[in-house]
C-alpha cells in the first residue's frame, strides 16, 4: 500500500486540525478537520503523485473519510 505517501500528502494538503501522525489509518478525517475545499487540494495532490485521475464515481465523502479509504481507492485506480 501507499499509506506512507498518502500520509505525507495529507499532512501537506489536508489542512487538518490534528497532526497526521497522531491519526490511525481508520480515523475520521472530517472529524480531524478535513474540509471539502481541502479535499479538492488533497485529491489533486494525490493525482499528481500517483499519476491517476479520480473518476466522478468515487468523488464522495466516503472515499476521503479515512487514510485507509483513500489508500484503497488509490490502489484500485492504480490497478
PyMOL Python script that loads the backbone (N, CA, C, O; Angstrom):
from pymol import cmd

cmd.read_pdbstr("""\
ATOM      1  N   UNK A   1       0.833  -1.192   0.000  1.00  0.00           N
ATOM      2  CA  UNK A   1       0.000   0.000   0.000  1.00  0.00           C
ATOM      3  C   UNK A   1       0.875   1.253   0.000  1.00  0.00           C
ATOM      4  O   UNK A   1       2.085   1.193   0.223  1.00  0.00           O
ATOM      5  N   UNK A   2       0.247   2.345  -0.248  1.00  0.00           N
ATOM      6  CA  UNK A   2       0.932   3.628  -0.349  1.00  0.00           C
ATOM      7  C   UNK A   2       0.580   4.557   0.821  1.00  0.00           C
ATOM      8  O   UNK A   2       0.546   5.778   0.670  1.00  0.00           O
ATOM      9  N   UNK A   3       0.326   3.967   1.962  1.00  0.00           N
ATOM     10  CA  UNK A   3      -0.167   4.750   3.094  1.00  0.00           C
ATOM     11  C   UNK A   3       0.844   5.814   3.530  1.00  0.00           C
ATOM     12  O   UNK A   3       0.447   6.928   3.870  1.00  0.00           O
ATOM     13  N   UNK A   4       2.124   5.496   3.527  1.00  0.00           N
ATOM     14  CA  UNK A   4       3.117   6.480   3.968  1.00  0.00           C
ATOM     15  C   UNK A   4       3.117   7.713   3.068  1.00  0.00           C
ATOM     16  O   UNK A   4       3.169   8.838   3.564  1.00  0.00           O
ATOM     17  N   UNK A   5       3.060   7.515   1.759  1.00  0.00           N
ATOM     18  CA  UNK A   5       2.998   8.646   0.821  1.00  0.00           C
ATOM     19  C   UNK A   5       1.705   9.432   1.017  1.00  0.00           C
ATOM     20  O   UNK A   5       1.705  10.663   0.981  1.00  0.00           O
ATOM     21  N   UNK A   6       0.622   8.721   1.221  1.00  0.00           N
ATOM     22  CA  UNK A   6      -0.677   9.376   1.418  1.00  0.00           C
ATOM     23  C   UNK A   6      -0.647  10.224   2.691  1.00  0.00           C
ATOM     24  O   UNK A   6      -1.187  11.330   2.715  1.00  0.00           O
ATOM     25  N   UNK A   7      -0.024   9.712   3.730  1.00  0.00           N
ATOM     26  CA  UNK A   7       0.090  10.482   4.979  1.00  0.00           C
ATOM     27  C   UNK A   7       0.874  11.781   4.757  1.00  0.00           C
ATOM     28  O   UNK A   7       0.493  12.829   5.277  1.00  0.00           O
ATOM     29  N   UNK A   8       1.960  11.716   3.990  1.00  0.00           N
ATOM     30  CA  UNK A   8       2.763  12.915   3.703  1.00  0.00           C
ATOM     31  C   UNK A   8       1.928  13.928   2.922  1.00  0.00           C
ATOM     32  O   UNK A   8       1.933  15.119   3.232  1.00  0.00           O
ATOM     33  N   UNK A   9       1.211  13.444   1.905  1.00  0.00           N
ATOM     34  CA  UNK A   9       0.373  14.321   1.086  1.00  0.00           C
ATOM     35  C   UNK A   9      -0.758  14.913   1.931  1.00  0.00           C
ATOM     36  O   UNK A   9      -1.062  16.101   1.825  1.00  0.00           O
ATOM     37  N   UNK A  10      -1.364  14.094   2.751  1.00  0.00           N
ATOM     38  CA  UNK A  10      -2.436  14.564   3.631  1.00  0.00           C
ATOM     39  C   UNK A  10      -1.929  15.634   4.589  1.00  0.00           C
ATOM     40  O   UNK A  10      -2.615  16.624   4.844  1.00  0.00           O
ATOM     41  N   UNK A  11      -0.739  15.432   5.112  1.00  0.00           N
ATOM     42  CA  UNK A  11      -0.157  16.408   6.022  1.00  0.00           C
ATOM     43  C   UNK A  11       0.072  17.746   5.319  1.00  0.00           C
ATOM     44  O   UNK A  11      -0.132  18.807   5.910  1.00  0.00           O
ATOM     45  N   UNK A  12       0.495  17.689   4.065  1.00  0.00           N
ATOM     46  CA  UNK A  12       0.792  18.912   3.311  1.00  0.00           C
ATOM     47  C   UNK A  12      -0.455  19.612   2.773  1.00  0.00           C
ATOM     48  O   UNK A  12      -0.475  20.838   2.663  1.00  0.00           O
ATOM     49  N   UNK A  13      -1.488  18.850   2.440  1.00  0.00           N
ATOM     50  CA  UNK A  13      -2.641  19.422   1.740  1.00  0.00           C
ATOM     51  C   UNK A  13      -3.972  19.306   2.478  1.00  0.00           C
ATOM     52  O   UNK A  13      -4.955  19.924   2.069  1.00  0.00           O
ATOM     53  N   UNK A  14      -4.021  18.528   3.555  1.00  0.00           N
ATOM     54  CA  UNK A  14      -5.294  18.273   4.229  1.00  0.00           C
ATOM     55  C   UNK A  14      -5.780  19.381   5.137  1.00  0.00           C
ATOM     56  O   UNK A  14      -6.966  19.440   5.462  1.00  0.00           O
ATOM     57  N   UNK A  15      -4.888  20.255   5.551  1.00  0.00           N
ATOM     58  CA  UNK A  15      -5.256  21.356   6.458  1.00  0.00           C
ATOM     59  C   UNK A  15      -5.982  20.852   7.707  1.00  0.00           C
ATOM     60  O   UNK A  15      -6.947  21.459   8.171  1.00  0.00           O
ATOM     61  N   UNK A  16      -5.502  19.744   8.232  1.00  0.00           N
ATOM     62  CA  UNK A  16      -6.151  19.136   9.392  1.00  0.00           C
ATOM     63  C   UNK A  16      -5.833  19.907  10.666  1.00  0.00           C
ATOM     64  O   UNK A  16      -4.807  20.579  10.766  1.00  0.00           O
ATOM     65  N   UNK A  17      -6.725  19.797  11.625  1.00  0.00           N
ATOM     66  CA  UNK A  17      -6.517  20.422  12.926  1.00  0.00           C
ATOM     67  C   UNK A  17      -5.746  19.500  13.864  1.00  0.00           C
ATOM     68  O   UNK A  17      -5.349  19.911  14.954  1.00  0.00           O
ATOM     69  N   UNK A  18      -5.535  18.262  13.447  1.00  0.00           N
ATOM     70  CA  UNK A  18      -4.770  17.296  14.227  1.00  0.00           C
ATOM     71  C   UNK A  18      -3.585  16.833  13.386  1.00  0.00           C
ATOM     72  O   UNK A  18      -3.709  16.735  12.166  1.00  0.00           O
ATOM     73  N   UNK A  19      -2.447  16.548  14.000  1.00  0.00           N
ATOM     74  CA  UNK A  19      -1.301  16.045  13.246  1.00  0.00           C
ATOM     75  C   UNK A  19      -1.619  14.678  12.630  1.00  0.00           C
ATOM     76  O   UNK A  19      -2.219  13.819  13.277  1.00  0.00           O
ATOM     77  N   UNK A  20      -1.216  14.495  11.395  1.00  0.00           N
ATOM     78  CA  UNK A  20      -1.489  13.245  10.688  1.00  0.00           C
ATOM     79  C   UNK A  20      -0.852  12.059  11.408  1.00  0.00           C
ATOM     80  O   UNK A  20      -1.429  10.972  11.432  1.00  0.00           O
ATOM     81  N   UNK A  21       0.322  12.253  11.990  1.00  0.00           N
ATOM     82  CA  UNK A  21       0.997  11.139  12.664  1.00  0.00           C
ATOM     83  C   UNK A  21       0.288  10.693  13.945  1.00  0.00           C
ATOM     84  O   UNK A  21       0.627   9.654  14.513  1.00  0.00           O
ATOM     85  N   UNK A  22      -0.677  11.463  14.392  1.00  0.00           N
ATOM     86  CA  UNK A  22      -1.473  11.084  15.572  1.00  0.00           C
ATOM     87  C   UNK A  22      -2.761  10.348  15.186  1.00  0.00           C
ATOM     88  O   UNK A  22      -3.507   9.901  16.057  1.00  0.00           O
ATOM     89  N   UNK A  23      -3.018  10.225  13.880  1.00  0.00           N
ATOM     90  CA  UNK A  23      -4.243   9.588  13.401  1.00  0.00           C
ATOM     91  C   UNK A  23      -4.004   8.134  13.032  1.00  0.00           C
ATOM     92  O   UNK A  23      -2.958   7.789  12.481  1.00  0.00           O
ATOM     93  N   UNK A  24      -4.967   7.292  13.334  1.00  0.00           N
ATOM     94  CA  UNK A  24      -4.948   5.915  12.857  1.00  0.00           C
ATOM     95  C   UNK A  24      -5.370   5.904  11.394  1.00  0.00           C
ATOM     96  O   UNK A  24      -5.935   6.878  10.895  1.00  0.00           O
ATOM     97  N   UNK A  25      -5.095   4.807  10.717  1.00  0.00           N
ATOM     98  CA  UNK A  25      -5.492   4.697   9.313  1.00  0.00           C
ATOM     99  C   UNK A  25      -7.004   4.768   9.141  1.00  0.00           C
ATOM    100  O   UNK A  25      -7.489   5.137   8.072  1.00  0.00           O
ATOM    101  N   UNK A  26      -7.751   4.418  10.185  1.00  0.00           N
ATOM    102  CA  UNK A  26      -9.216   4.425  10.106  1.00  0.00           C
ATOM    103  C   UNK A  26      -9.857   5.646  10.764  1.00  0.00           C
ATOM    104  O   UNK A  26     -11.083   5.732  10.837  1.00  0.00           O
ATOM    105  N   UNK A  27      -9.049   6.587  11.242  1.00  0.00           N
ATOM    106  CA  UNK A  27      -9.601   7.793  11.870  1.00  0.00           C
ATOM    107  C   UNK A  27     -10.431   8.589  10.870  1.00  0.00           C
ATOM    108  O   UNK A  27     -10.108   8.641   9.683  1.00  0.00           O
ATOM    109  N   UNK A  28     -11.493   9.203  11.353  1.00  0.00           N
ATOM    110  CA  UNK A  28     -12.354  10.032  10.520  1.00  0.00           C
ATOM    111  C   UNK A  28     -11.633  11.344  10.210  1.00  0.00           C
ATOM    112  O   UNK A  28     -11.410  12.164  11.101  1.00  0.00           O
ATOM    113  N   UNK A  29     -11.274  11.533   8.948  1.00  0.00           N
ATOM    114  CA  UNK A  29     -10.526  12.726   8.562  1.00  0.00           C
ATOM    115  C   UNK A  29     -11.365  13.991   8.653  1.00  0.00           C
ATOM    116  O   UNK A  29     -10.822  15.074   8.870  1.00  0.00           O
ATOM    117  N   UNK A  30     -12.661  13.875   8.493  1.00  0.00           N
ATOM    118  CA  UNK A  30     -13.518  15.054   8.606  1.00  0.00           C
ATOM    119  C   UNK A  30     -13.601  15.520  10.062  1.00  0.00           C
ATOM    120  O   UNK A  30     -13.669  16.720  10.332  1.00  0.00           O
ATOM    121  N   UNK A  31     -13.596  14.576  10.987  1.00  0.00           N
ATOM    122  CA  UNK A  31     -13.548  14.943  12.408  1.00  0.00           C
ATOM    123  C   UNK A  31     -12.185  15.530  12.766  1.00  0.00           C
ATOM    124  O   UNK A  31     -12.058  16.294  13.724  1.00  0.00           O
ATOM    125  N   UNK A  32     -11.164  15.161  11.980  1.00  0.00           N
ATOM    126  CA  UNK A  32      -9.814  15.678  12.207  1.00  0.00           C
ATOM    127  C   UNK A  32      -9.597  17.031  11.524  1.00  0.00           C
ATOM    128  O   UNK A  32      -8.496  17.581  11.568  1.00  0.00           O
ATOM    129  N   UNK A  33     -10.652  17.567  10.891  1.00  0.00           N
ATOM    130  CA  UNK A  33     -10.573  18.910  10.335  1.00  0.00           C
ATOM    131  C   UNK A  33     -10.575  19.013   8.827  1.00  0.00           C
ATOM    132  O   UNK A  33     -10.511  20.122   8.296  1.00  0.00           O
ATOM    133  N   UNK A  34     -10.647  17.890   8.108  1.00  0.00           N
ATOM    134  CA  UNK A  34     -10.678  17.940   6.647  1.00  0.00           C
ATOM    135  C   UNK A  34     -11.958  18.624   6.174  1.00  0.00           C
ATOM    136  O   UNK A  34     -13.052  18.293   6.630  1.00  0.00           O
ATOM    137  N   UNK A  35     -11.814  19.573   5.264  1.00  0.00           N
ATOM    138  CA  UNK A  35     -12.969  20.280   4.705  1.00  0.00           C
ATOM    139  C   UNK A  35     -13.138  19.887   3.246  1.00  0.00           C
ATOM    140  O   UNK A  35     -12.262  19.254   2.656  1.00  0.00           O
ATOM    141  N   UNK A  36     -14.266  20.267   2.675  1.00  0.00           N
ATOM    142  CA  UNK A  36     -14.487  19.952   1.264  1.00  0.00           C
ATOM    143  C   UNK A  36     -13.465  20.657   0.379  1.00  0.00           C
ATOM    144  O   UNK A  36     -13.017  20.090  -0.618  1.00  0.00           O
ATOM    145  N   UNK A  37     -13.093  21.881   0.732  1.00  0.00           N
ATOM    146  CA  UNK A  37     -12.085  22.605  -0.041  1.00  0.00           C
ATOM    147  C   UNK A  37     -10.719  21.918   0.052  1.00  0.00           C
ATOM    148  O   UNK A  37     -10.027  21.769  -0.955  1.00  0.00           O
ATOM    149  N   UNK A  38     -10.338  21.508   1.243  1.00  0.00           N
ATOM    150  CA  UNK A  38      -9.066  20.807   1.421  1.00  0.00           C
ATOM    151  C   UNK A  38      -9.082  19.454   0.705  1.00  0.00           C
ATOM    152  O   UNK A  38      -8.044  18.984   0.241  1.00  0.00           O
ATOM    153  N   UNK A  39     -10.249  18.837   0.617  1.00  0.00           N
ATOM    154  CA  UNK A  39     -10.371  17.565  -0.089  1.00  0.00           C
ATOM    155  C   UNK A  39      -9.996  17.720  -1.558  1.00  0.00           C
ATOM    156  O   UNK A  39      -9.361  16.838  -2.135  1.00  0.00           O
ATOM    157  N   UNK A  40     -10.387  18.838  -2.163  1.00  0.00           N
ATOM    158  CA  UNK A  40     -10.044  19.078  -3.577  1.00  0.00           C
ATOM    159  C   UNK A  40      -8.531  19.181  -3.737  1.00  0.00           C
ATOM    160  O   UNK A  40      -7.963  18.564  -4.638  1.00  0.00           O
ATOM    161  N   UNK A  41      -7.875  19.948  -2.880  1.00  0.00           N
ATOM    162  CA  UNK A  41      -6.421  20.058  -2.942  1.00  0.00           C
ATOM    163  C   UNK A  41      -5.735  18.733  -2.699  1.00  0.00           C
ATOM    164  O   UNK A  41      -4.743  18.409  -3.353  1.00  0.00           O
ATOM    165  N   UNK A  42      -6.260  17.966  -1.760  1.00  0.00           N
ATOM    166  CA  UNK A  42      -5.730  16.636  -1.469  1.00  0.00           C
ATOM    167  C   UNK A  42      -5.871  15.732  -2.680  1.00  0.00           C
ATOM    168  O   UNK A  42      -4.930  15.031  -3.050  1.00  0.00           O
ATOM    169  N   UNK A  43      -7.037  15.747  -3.294  1.00  0.00           N
ATOM    170  CA  UNK A  43      -7.284  14.917  -4.470  1.00  0.00           C
ATOM    171  C   UNK A  43      -6.304  15.265  -5.591  1.00  0.00           C
ATOM    172  O   UNK A  43      -5.725  14.369  -6.206  1.00  0.00           O
ATOM    173  N   UNK A  44      -6.116  16.540  -5.858  1.00  0.00           N
ATOM    174  CA  UNK A  44      -5.206  16.968  -6.922  1.00  0.00           C
ATOM    175  C   UNK A  44      -3.772  16.546  -6.626  1.00  0.00           C
ATOM    176  O   UNK A  44      -3.049  16.125  -7.529  1.00  0.00           O
ATOM    177  N   UNK A  45      -3.360  16.656  -5.376  1.00  0.00           N
ATOM    178  CA  UNK A  45      -2.005  16.236  -4.999  1.00  0.00           C
ATOM    179  C   UNK A  45      -1.834  14.724  -5.147  1.00  0.00           C
ATOM    180  O   UNK A  45      -0.780  14.258  -5.580  1.00  0.00           O
ATOM    181  N   UNK A  46      -2.858  13.967  -4.791  1.00  0.00           N
ATOM    182  CA  UNK A  46      -2.807  12.510  -4.959  1.00  0.00           C
ATOM    183  C   UNK A  46      -2.743  12.143  -6.439  1.00  0.00           C
ATOM    184  O   UNK A  46      -1.995  11.247  -6.828  1.00  0.00           O
ATOM    185  N   UNK A  47      -3.521  12.831  -7.253  1.00  0.00           N
ATOM    186  CA  UNK A  47      -3.495  12.570  -8.694  1.00  0.00           C
ATOM    187  C   UNK A  47      -2.099  12.828  -9.260  1.00  0.00           C
ATOM    188  O   UNK A  47      -1.599  12.044 -10.066  1.00  0.00           O
ATOM    189  N   UNK A  48      -1.481  13.911  -8.845  1.00  0.00           N
ATOM    190  CA  UNK A  48      -0.129  14.227  -9.318  1.00  0.00           C
ATOM    191  C   UNK A  48       0.889  13.196  -8.853  1.00  0.00           C
ATOM    192  O   UNK A  48       1.712  12.729  -9.641  1.00  0.00           O
ATOM    193  N   UNK A  49       0.833  12.846  -7.585  1.00  0.00           N
ATOM    194  CA  UNK A  49       1.820  11.921  -7.018  1.00  0.00           C
ATOM    195  C   UNK A  49       1.730  10.525  -7.635  1.00  0.00           C
ATOM    196  O   UNK A  49       2.753   9.909  -7.934  1.00  0.00           O
ATOM    197  N   UNK A  50       0.517  10.034  -7.823  1.00  0.00           N
ATOM    198  CA  UNK A  50       0.335   8.653  -8.279  1.00  0.00           C
ATOM    199  C   UNK A  50       0.007   8.544  -9.766  1.00  0.00           C
ATOM    200  O   UNK A  50      -0.180   7.441 -10.280  1.00  0.00           O
ATOM    201  N   UNK A  51      -0.064   9.678 -10.458  1.00  0.00           N
ATOM    202  CA  UNK A  51      -0.384   9.713 -11.879  1.00  0.00           C
ATOM    203  C   UNK A  51      -1.692   8.961 -12.154  1.00  0.00           C
ATOM    204  O   UNK A  51      -1.758   8.063 -12.993  1.00  0.00           O
ATOM    205  N   UNK A  52      -2.718   9.362 -11.417  1.00  0.00           N
ATOM    206  CA  UNK A  52      -4.052   8.772 -11.556  1.00  0.00           C
ATOM    207  C   UNK A  52      -5.056   9.903 -11.713  1.00  0.00           C
ATOM    208  O   UNK A  52      -4.718  11.077 -11.566  1.00  0.00           O
ATOM    209  N   UNK A  53      -6.292   9.532 -12.012  1.00  0.00           N
ATOM    210  CA  UNK A  53      -7.384  10.503 -12.046  1.00  0.00           C
ATOM    211  C   UNK A  53      -8.573   9.903 -11.310  1.00  0.00           C
ATOM    212  O   UNK A  53      -9.008   8.790 -11.605  1.00  0.00           O
ATOM    213  N   UNK A  54      -9.084  10.651 -10.357  1.00  0.00           N
ATOM    214  CA  UNK A  54     -10.247  10.193  -9.618  1.00  0.00           C
ATOM    215  C   UNK A  54     -11.493  10.399 -10.485  1.00  0.00           C
ATOM    216  O   UNK A  54     -11.832  11.537 -10.810  1.00  0.00           O
ATOM    217  N   UNK A  55     -12.177   9.313 -10.864  1.00  0.00           N
ATOM    218  CA  UNK A  55     -13.405   9.477 -11.640  1.00  0.00           C
ATOM    219  C   UNK A  55     -14.532  10.020 -10.754  1.00  0.00           C
ATOM    220  O   UNK A  55     -14.507   9.886  -9.531  1.00  0.00           O
ATOM    221  N   UNK A  56     -15.505  10.628 -11.404  1.00  0.00           N
ATOM    222  CA  UNK A  56     -16.639  11.192 -10.664  1.00  0.00           C
ATOM    223  C   UNK A  56     -17.300  10.156  -9.754  1.00  0.00           C
ATOM    224  O   UNK A  56     -17.829  10.502  -8.698  1.00  0.00           O
ATOM    225  N   UNK A  57     -17.270   8.905 -10.157  1.00  0.00           N
ATOM    226  CA  UNK A  57     -17.957   7.852  -9.400  1.00  0.00           C
ATOM    227  C   UNK A  57     -17.366   7.629  -8.008  1.00  0.00           C
ATOM    228  O   UNK A  57     -18.037   7.058  -7.148  1.00  0.00           O
ATOM    229  N   UNK A  58     -16.125   8.067  -7.764  1.00  0.00           N
ATOM    230  CA  UNK A  58     -15.528   7.878  -6.435  1.00  0.00           C
ATOM    231  C   UNK A  58     -15.375   9.181  -5.666  1.00  0.00           C
ATOM    232  O   UNK A  58     -14.840   9.190  -4.558  1.00  0.00           O
ATOM    233  N   UNK A  59     -15.832  10.260  -6.234  1.00  0.00           N
ATOM    234  CA  UNK A  59     -15.717  11.555  -5.552  1.00  0.00           C
ATOM    235  C   UNK A  59     -16.841  11.690  -4.533  1.00  0.00           C
ATOM    236  O   UNK A  59     -17.915  12.220  -4.818  1.00  0.00           O
ATOM    237  N   UNK A  60     -16.553  11.192  -3.339  1.00  0.00           N
ATOM    238  CA  UNK A  60     -17.545  11.237  -2.271  1.00  0.00           C
ATOM    239  C   UNK A  60     -16.847  11.419  -0.929  1.00  0.00           C
ATOM    240  O   UNK A  60     -15.639  11.217  -0.798  1.00  0.00           O
ATOM    241  N   UNK A  61     -17.621  11.794   0.029  1.00  0.00           N
ATOM    242  CA  UNK A  61     -17.113  11.952   1.386  1.00  0.00           C
ATOM    243  C   UNK A  61     -16.554  10.626   1.906  1.00  0.00           C
ATOM    244  O   UNK A  61     -15.577  10.610   2.655  1.00  0.00           O
ATOM    245  N   UNK A  62     -17.169   9.536   1.512  1.00  0.00           N
ATOM    246  CA  UNK A  62     -16.728   8.218   1.959  1.00  0.00           C
ATOM    247  C   UNK A  62     -15.306   7.915   1.474  1.00  0.00           C
ATOM    248  O   UNK A  62     -14.498   7.376   2.231  1.00  0.00           O
ATOM    249  N   UNK A  63     -14.998   8.254   0.228  1.00  0.00           N
ATOM    250  CA  UNK A  63     -13.674   7.984  -0.343  1.00  0.00           C
ATOM    251  C   UNK A  63     -12.575   8.665   0.463  1.00  0.00           C
ATOM    252  O   UNK A  63     -11.511   8.085   0.681  1.00  0.00           O
ATOM    253  N   UNK A  64     -12.829   9.897   0.907  1.00  0.00           N
ATOM    254  CA  UNK A  64     -11.823  10.675   1.614  1.00  0.00           C
ATOM    255  C   UNK A  64     -12.049  10.680   3.127  1.00  0.00           C
ATOM    256  O   UNK A  64     -11.523  11.536   3.839  1.00  0.00           O
ATOM    257  N   UNK A  65     -12.828   9.729   3.603  1.00  0.00           N
ATOM    258  CA  UNK A  65     -13.187   9.682   5.014  1.00  0.00           C
ATOM    259  C   UNK A  65     -12.091   9.228   5.941  1.00  0.00           C
ATOM    260  O   UNK A  65     -12.097   9.575   7.122  1.00  0.00           O
ATOM    261  N   UNK A  66     -11.138   8.450   5.429  1.00  0.00           N
ATOM    262  CA  UNK A  66     -10.031   7.975   6.262  1.00  0.00           C
ATOM    263  C   UNK A  66      -8.817   7.718   5.377  1.00  0.00           C
ATOM    264  O   UNK A  66      -8.929   7.654   4.153  1.00  0.00           O
ATOM    265  N   UNK A  67      -7.689   7.577   5.996  1.00  0.00           N
ATOM    266  CA  UNK A  67      -6.468   7.272   5.243  1.00  0.00           C
ATOM    267  C   UNK A  67      -6.634   5.925   4.545  1.00  0.00           C
ATOM    268  O   UNK A  67      -6.198   5.754   3.406  1.00  0.00           O
ATOM    269  N   UNK A  68      -7.253   4.990   5.215  1.00  0.00           N
ATOM    270  CA  UNK A  68      -7.437   3.659   4.624  1.00  0.00           C
ATOM    271  C   UNK A  68      -8.348   3.694   3.399  1.00  0.00           C
ATOM    272  O   UNK A  68      -8.061   3.031   2.402  1.00  0.00           O
ATOM    273  N   UNK A  69      -9.438   4.454   3.456  1.00  0.00           N
ATOM    274  CA  UNK A  69     -10.323   4.501   2.285  1.00  0.00           C
ATOM    275  C   UNK A  69      -9.649   5.230   1.118  1.00  0.00           C
ATOM    276  O   UNK A  69      -9.877   4.890  -0.043  1.00  0.00           O
ATOM    277  N   UNK A  70      -8.826   6.225   1.425  1.00  0.00           N
ATOM    278  CA  UNK A  70      -8.062   6.879   0.357  1.00  0.00           C
ATOM    279  C   UNK A  70      -7.086   5.878  -0.258  1.00  0.00           C
ATOM    280  O   UNK A  70      -6.991   5.765  -1.480  1.00  0.00           O
ATOM    281  N   UNK A  71      -6.369   5.160   0.589  1.00  0.00           N
ATOM    282  CA  UNK A  71      -5.382   4.172   0.102  1.00  0.00           C
ATOM    283  C   UNK A  71      -6.065   3.093  -0.737  1.00  0.00           C
ATOM    284  O   UNK A  71      -5.550   2.704  -1.785  1.00  0.00           O
ATOM    285  N   UNK A  72      -7.205   2.615  -0.289  1.00  0.00           N
ATOM    286  CA  UNK A  72      -7.945   1.592  -1.055  1.00  0.00           C
ATOM    287  C   UNK A  72      -8.326   2.123  -2.431  1.00  0.00           C
ATOM    288  O   UNK A  72      -8.205   1.415  -3.431  1.00  0.00           O
ATOM    289  N   UNK A  73      -8.786   3.365  -2.481  1.00  0.00           N
ATOM    290  CA  UNK A  73      -9.194   3.963  -3.746  1.00  0.00           C
ATOM    291  C   UNK A  73      -8.000   4.158  -4.661  1.00  0.00           C
ATOM    292  O   UNK A  73      -8.074   3.866  -5.855  1.00  0.00           O
ATOM    293  N   UNK A  74      -6.896   4.650  -4.107  1.00  0.00           N
ATOM    294  CA  UNK A  74      -5.667   4.822  -4.905  1.00  0.00           C
ATOM    295  C   UNK A  74      -5.227   3.481  -5.460  1.00  0.00           C
ATOM    296  O   UNK A  74      -4.890   3.381  -6.640  1.00  0.00           O
ATOM    297  N   UNK A  75      -5.224   2.454  -4.633  1.00  0.00           N
ATOM    298  CA  UNK A  75      -4.830   1.115  -5.088  1.00  0.00           C
ATOM    299  C   UNK A  75      -5.719   0.636  -6.229  1.00  0.00           C
ATOM    300  O   UNK A  75      -5.228   0.095  -7.220  1.00  0.00           O
ATOM    301  N   UNK A  76      -7.020   0.835  -6.089  1.00  0.00           N
ATOM    302  CA  UNK A  76      -7.961   0.431  -7.145  1.00  0.00           C
ATOM    303  C   UNK A  76      -7.677   1.177  -8.454  1.00  0.00           C
ATOM    304  O   UNK A  76      -7.738   0.586  -9.532  1.00  0.00           O
ATOM    305  N   UNK A  77      -7.368   2.468  -8.357  1.00  0.00           N
ATOM    306  CA  UNK A  77      -7.109   3.264  -9.552  1.00  0.00           C
ATOM    307  C   UNK A  77      -5.759   2.924 -10.196  1.00  0.00           C
ATOM    308  O   UNK A  77      -5.579   3.106 -11.400  1.00  0.00           O
ATOM    309  N   UNK A  78      -4.834   2.441  -9.406  1.00  0.00           N
ATOM    310  CA  UNK A  78      -3.536   2.048  -9.956  1.00  0.00           C
ATOM    311  C   UNK A  78      -3.589   0.690 -10.658  1.00  0.00           C
ATOM    312  O   UNK A  78      -2.753   0.394 -11.512  1.00  0.00           O
ATOM    313  N   UNK A  79      -4.564  -0.123 -10.301  1.00  0.00           N
ATOM    314  CA  UNK A  79      -4.675  -1.480 -10.904  1.00  0.00           C
ATOM    315  C   UNK A  79      -5.170  -1.439 -12.324  1.00  0.00           C
ATOM    316  O   UNK A  79      -5.314  -2.485 -12.958  1.00  0.00           O
TER     317      UNK A  79
END
""", "prot")
cmd.dss("prot")
cmd.show_as("cartoon", "prot")
cmd.util.cbc("prot")
cmd.orient("prot")
